[in-house]
Amino acid sequence: MKRQDFGVFFRRPILPAVGFADDRLFSALDLETLASILVRLGPSAGEDIVRVVDSTGEEFGYSCERRVLSPGFMGKRWTKRQIIDLYNSRTGSDRRYSARSLSNKRLSEILAEISDLIRGL
């Protein structure tokens, strides 16, 4: 992948990050991996904008047409419950993430654990 194939507008997401397109989840621990996944999705994602959630819960949008990742302009922040529900709705019942004791875990910790589950670790 060439540097010109992918751009970040305003600021980078705080990684790890979880994204979804075509009813599939993906995760990345570094920007290079995230860029590689997003560029490969390209127009085949069936959507013009692919949504990505970073470790702070902030939503980012990747424009397949422009190949640019930028923070959501509506200021959307995902909650712990929304991130867990996103994961659980797209996985089998044997790999569900437990929503118990959410108050004891930071959002970044939950997102990192879900990221590991997506990558099969």
C-alpha positions as CSV (number, residue, x, y, z in Angstrom):
1,M,0.0,0.0,0.0
2,K,1.3,3.4,-0.9
3,R,1.1,6.3,1.5
4,Q,-1.1,8.2,-1.1
5,D,-3.7,5.4,-1.0
6,F,-4.9,6.4,2.5
7,G,-5.3,9.7,4.4
8,V,-6.3,10.8,7.9
9,F,-8.2,14.0,8.2
10,F,-8.0,16.1,11.4
11,R,-6.7,13.4,13.8
12,R,-5.9,9.7,14.1
13,P,-8.0,7.3,16.0
14,I,-6.7,6.0,19.3
15,L,-6.0,2.4,18.7
16,P,-7.0,-0.4,19.0
17,A,-10.1,0.2,16.9
18,V,-13.1,-1.8,15.8
19,G,-14.9,-1.3,12.5
20,F,-17.7,-2.9,10.6
21,A,-18.8,-3.1,7.0
22,D,-20.9,-5.6,5.1
23,D,-22.1,-7.1,8.4
24,R,-18.5,-8.1,9.3
25,L,-16.3,-6.8,12.1
26,F,-12.6,-6.0,11.8
27,S,-10.1,-4.7,14.3
28,A,-6.6,-3.1,14.1
29,L,-3.9,-2.5,16.7
30,D,-2.0,0.1,14.5
31,L,-2.7,2.6,11.9
32,E,-0.9,0.7,9.1
33,T,-3.1,-2.3,9.7
34,L,-6.3,-0.2,9.8
35,A,-5.3,1.5,6.6
36,S,-4.6,-1.8,4.9
37,I,-8.0,-3.2,5.9
38,L,-9.9,-0.1,4.9
39,V,-8.2,0.3,1.5
40,R,-8.9,-3.4,0.7
41,L,-12.6,-2.9,1.6
42,G,-12.8,0.0,-0.9
43,P,-15.9,0.3,-2.9
44,S,-16.7,-3.4,-2.4
45,A,-17.9,-2.6,1.1
46,G,-21.3,-1.7,-0.4
47,E,-21.3,1.5,1.6
48,D,-19.7,4.8,0.9
49,I,-18.8,5.3,4.6
50,V,-17.3,2.6,6.7
51,R,-17.7,3.2,10.5
52,V,-14.8,2.7,12.9
53,V,-14.9,3.1,16.7
54,D,-11.6,3.9,18.5
55,S,-10.6,3.2,22.1
56,T,-12.2,6.3,23.5
57,G,-15.5,5.4,21.9
58,E,-15.4,8.1,19.3
59,E,-16.8,7.2,15.9
60,F,-14.7,7.7,12.7
61,G,-15.9,7.5,9.2
62,Y,-13.8,6.1,6.3
63,S,-14.8,7.5,2.9
64,C,-14.3,4.7,0.3
65,E,-14.4,7.1,-2.5
66,R,-11.9,9.6,-1.1
67,R,-9.9,7.0,0.9
68,V,-9.9,9.3,4.0
69,L,-10.5,8.5,7.6
70,S,-11.9,11.3,9.7
71,P,-13.6,11.7,13.1
72,G,-17.4,11.8,13.1
73,F,-18.6,15.4,12.8
74,M,-21.7,14.8,14.9
75,G,-19.6,14.1,18.0
76,K,-21.0,10.6,18.4
77,R,-19.5,8.6,21.3
78,W,-20.2,5.0,21.6
79,T,-21.1,3.5,25.1
80,K,-19.7,0.3,26.5
81,R,-23.1,-1.4,26.0
82,Q,-23.3,-0.3,22.3
83,I,-19.9,-1.7,21.5
84,I,-20.7,-5.0,23.2
85,D,-24.1,-5.2,21.4
86,L,-22.4,-4.5,18.1
87,Y,-20.0,-7.4,18.7
88,N,-22.6,-9.8,20.1
89,S,-25.0,-9.1,17.2
90,R,-22.4,-10.2,14.6
91,T,-21.0,-13.3,16.3
92,G,-22.2,-16.7,17.2
93,S,-23.7,-17.5,20.6
94,D,-20.5,-19.4,21.6
95,R,-18.3,-16.3,21.3
96,R,-20.5,-13.7,22.9
97,Y,-18.9,-11.0,25.1
98,S,-20.3,-10.9,28.7
99,A,-22.0,-7.6,29.6
100,R,-21.5,-8.2,33.3
101,S,-19.8,-5.7,35.6
102,L,-19.5,-3.0,33.0
103,S,-19.0,-0.4,35.7
104,N,-15.7,-2.1,36.7
105,K,-14.2,-1.9,33.2
106,R,-13.0,1.1,31.2
107,L,-14.3,1.5,27.7
108,S,-10.8,1.2,26.3
109,E,-10.3,-2.2,28.1
110,I,-13.6,-3.5,26.7
111,L,-12.7,-2.4,23.2
112,A,-9.3,-4.0,23.5
113,E,-10.8,-7.3,24.6
114,I,-13.3,-7.3,21.8
115,S,-10.6,-6.4,19.4
116,D,-8.7,-9.5,20.5
117,L,-11.8,-11.7,20.1
118,I,-12.3,-10.4,16.6
119,R,-8.7,-11.2,15.6
120,G,-9.1,-14.7,17.2
121,L,-6.6,-14.3,20.0
